């Protein structure tokens, strides 16, 4: 790690002058006082891009949920994340072929209320017979979105992103799926993922060219 953490609050450190050996152990002078029953929400919140959507500075990634991470571990992670003030949870239809979304759906309403989460999911990558398949056609993207909503048990997601650039699908067709998803109310904000710099610029320019198109709120790399 390129950064060295600062001493905890209330801890005083003392280092001997150059030439002397040893370092004195940290001495705690005081401890922060917290009123009983107070919940410390320490995580910073920020706006997503140039939108009005507020998200936690850190997101909870769920790529292994339903696979390497079982229900009990996922529950513990989600509880710790939300208690720290986290709101943004990141998943994708391609994570475990829907296992991640399905597990998140089982925890919403049980561990955390839907309105306390900002749910971000993605479409465009899947596996067939163990092989990675990319498909960013409009029909596939929208069908995948509907399946994601069903697994999550929600009527909309806060952020929906195209998971990857696909060379053999016209960009305007891919982006039209974002327009339809937003206009239908199934998606609040739309974005892209794993696009290169020039691909991102091309997509953003296309979406801003005509009023009414869903402008890109995010790019995830």
C-alpha positions in Angstrom: 0.0 0.0 0.0 1.5 3.4 -1.0 -0.1 5.2 2.0 0.8 4.8 5.6 -2.2 5.2 7.9 -2.2 8.0 10.4 -2.2 7.1 14.1 -5.8 6.5 15.4 -7.5 9.5 17.0 -6.5 9.9 20.6 -3.2 8.1 20.2 0.1 10.0 20.7 3.3 8.6 19.3 6.8 9.6 20.1 10.0 8.8 18.2 13.5 9.0 19.7 15.8 11.6 18.0 18.2 10.4 15.3 20.9 8.2 16.7 18.9 6.7 19.5 17.5 3.2 19.2 13.9 2.2 19.6 10.5 3.7 19.3 8.2 4.3 22.2 4.9 2.4 22.1 1.8 4.5 21.3 0.1 5.9 24.4 -3.6 6.4 24.3 -4.5 9.7 25.9 -8.2 9.7 25.5 -10.9 7.7 23.7 -13.7 9.2 21.6 -17.0 9.4 23.5 -20.1 8.1 21.8 -23.5 8.4 23.3 -25.2 5.0 23.8 -27.4 4.0 21.0 -25.7 6.4 18.5 -25.1 4.9 15.0 -22.0 6.1 13.4 -22.5 6.6 9.6 -19.0 7.5 8.6 -19.1 6.7 4.9 -19.1 9.8 2.7 -21.9 10.3 0.2 -21.4 11.9 -3.3 -23.4 12.4 -6.4 -23.1 9.9 -9.2 -21.5 11.8 -12.1 -23.5 14.9 -13.0 -26.8 13.4 -11.8 -28.8 14.0 -8.7 -28.4 10.4 -7.5 -26.5 10.3 -4.2 -24.4 7.2 -3.6 -21.9 6.1 -0.9 -18.3 6.7 -1.8 -17.6 3.0 -1.6 -19.7 0.3 -3.3 -20.2 -3.3 -2.1 -19.2 -5.7 -4.9 -21.1 -8.9 -5.1 -19.4 -10.8 -8.0 -18.8 -13.9 -5.8 -22.2 -13.9 -4.1 -24.1 -17.2 -4.6 -20.8 -18.9 -5.5 -17.8 -18.5 -3.3 -19.8 -16.3 -0.9 -22.7 -18.0 0.7 -25.9 -16.5 2.1 -24.6 -16.2 5.6 -21.4 -14.4 4.6 -23.3 -12.2 2.2 -25.7 -11.3 5.0 -22.9 -10.3 7.3 -21.2 -8.3 4.6 -24.4 -6.4 3.8 -25.1 -5.6 7.4 -21.6 -4.3 8.0 -21.7 -2.3 4.8 -25.0 -0.6 5.5 -24.2 0.0 9.2 -21.1 1.9 8.0 -23.3 4.1 5.9 -22.9 2.3 2.6 -25.7 2.4 0.1 -24.3 1.4 -3.4 -24.4 -2.3 -4.1 -22.9 -3.5 -7.4 -24.0 -6.7 -9.2 -24.6 -8.0 -12.7 -26.7 -10.5 -14.5 -23.6 -12.4 -15.5 -22.3 -12.8 -11.9 -22.9 -16.5 -11.3 -25.5 -16.5 -14.1 -27.9 -14.5 -11.9 -26.9 -16.1 -8.5 -25.6 -12.8 -7.2 -28.8 -10.9 -8.0 -30.9 -13.7 -6.6 -29.1 -13.6 -3.3 -29.4 -9.9 -3.1 -33.1 -10.2 -3.7 -33.5 -12.6 -0.8 -31.8 -10.1 1.5 -33.8 -7.0 0.5 -36.6 -6.4 2.9 -35.0 -8.8 5.4 -31.6 -7.3 6.1 -32.1 -3.8 4.6 -35.0 -1.9 3.2 -35.1 -1.4 -0.6 -35.2 2.4 -0.2 -31.9 2.3 1.7 -30.0 0.8 -1.2 -28.8 2.1 -4.5 -28.8 -1.0 -6.7 -26.5 -1.1 -9.8 -26.6 -4.0 -12.2 -25.3 -4.8 -15.6 -26.2 -6.7 -18.7 -24.3 -8.0 -21.8 -22.1 -10.8 -20.5 -23.3 -14.4 -19.9 -22.0 -17.9 -20.1 -23.2 -20.7 -22.3 -21.8 -24.2 -21.9 -19.1 -22.7 -19.8 -18.0 -20.2 -22.5 -18.1 -16.4 -22.0 -20.6 -14.8 -24.4 -21.1 -11.1 -25.0 -24.3 -9.8 -26.5 -25.3 -6.1 -26.5 -28.2 -6.3 -28.9 -31.3 -4.3 -27.8 -33.5 -7.4 -27.4 -31.0 -9.3 -25.3 -30.2 -6.4 -23.1 -33.9 -5.7 -22.3 -34.7 -9.3 -21.7 -31.8 -9.5 -19.4 -33.0 -6.4 -17.5 -36.4 -7.9 -17.0 -34.8 -11.1 -15.7 -32.6 -9.1 -13.3 -35.6 -7.2 -11.9 -37.3 -10.5 -11.3 -34.3 -12.0 -9.5 -33.8 -8.9 -7.4 -37.5 -8.7 -6.6 -37.8 -5.0 -7.5 -39.7 -2.9 -10.0 -36.6 -0.8 -11.0 -32.9 -0.5 -10.5 -31.2 2.7 -9.7 -28.3 2.2 -12.2 -28.2 -0.1 -15.2 -25.0 -0.4 -17.2 -24.0 -2.2 -20.5 -21.4 -4.6 -19.2 -19.0 -4.5 -22.2 -18.5 -3.1 -25.7 -19.5 -5.6 -28.4 -17.9 -5.0 -31.9 -20.6 -6.8 -33.9 -23.5 -4.8 -32.5 -24.2 -1.3 -33.8 -23.5 1.2 -31.0 -26.8 3.0 -31.6 -28.7 -0.2 -31.1 -27.0 -0.9 -27.8 -27.7 2.6 -26.6 -31.3 2.6 -27.7 -31.8 -0.2 -25.0 -30.7 2.4 -22.4 -33.2 4.9 -23.7 -36.1 2.4 -23.6 -35.1 1.1 -20.1 -35.1 4.6 -18.7 -38.3 5.8 -20.4 -40.1 2.7 -19.2 -39.3 3.4 -15.6 -37.4 0.2 -15.1 -34.1 2.0 -14.8 -33.5 5.4 -13.1 -30.0 6.0 -14.5 -28.0 4.3 -17.2 -24.3 3.9 -17.9 -21.6 1.7 -19.4 -18.8 -0.6 -18.2 -15.5 -1.7 -19.5 -15.5 0.8 -22.4 -12.2 2.2 -23.6 -11.7 6.0 -23.7 -12.7 6.5 -27.3 -15.6 4.1 -26.9 -16.9 6.1 -23.9 -16.5 9.4 -25.8 -18.4 8.0 -28.8 -21.2 6.7 -26.7 -21.5 9.8 -24.6 -21.5 12.0 -27.7 -24.2 9.9 -29.3 -26.5 10.1 -26.3 -26.1 13.9 -26.0 -26.7 14.5 -29.7 -30.5 14.3 -29.5 -32.7 15.6 -26.6 -34.6 12.9 -24.8 -31.9 10.2 -25.0 -30.7 8.8 -21.7 -27.4 10.5 -21.0 -24.7 8.4 -19.6 -24.5 8.7 -15.8 -21.5 6.5 -15.2 -18.7 4.4 -16.6 -17.4 1.5 -14.6 -13.9 0.0 -15.2 
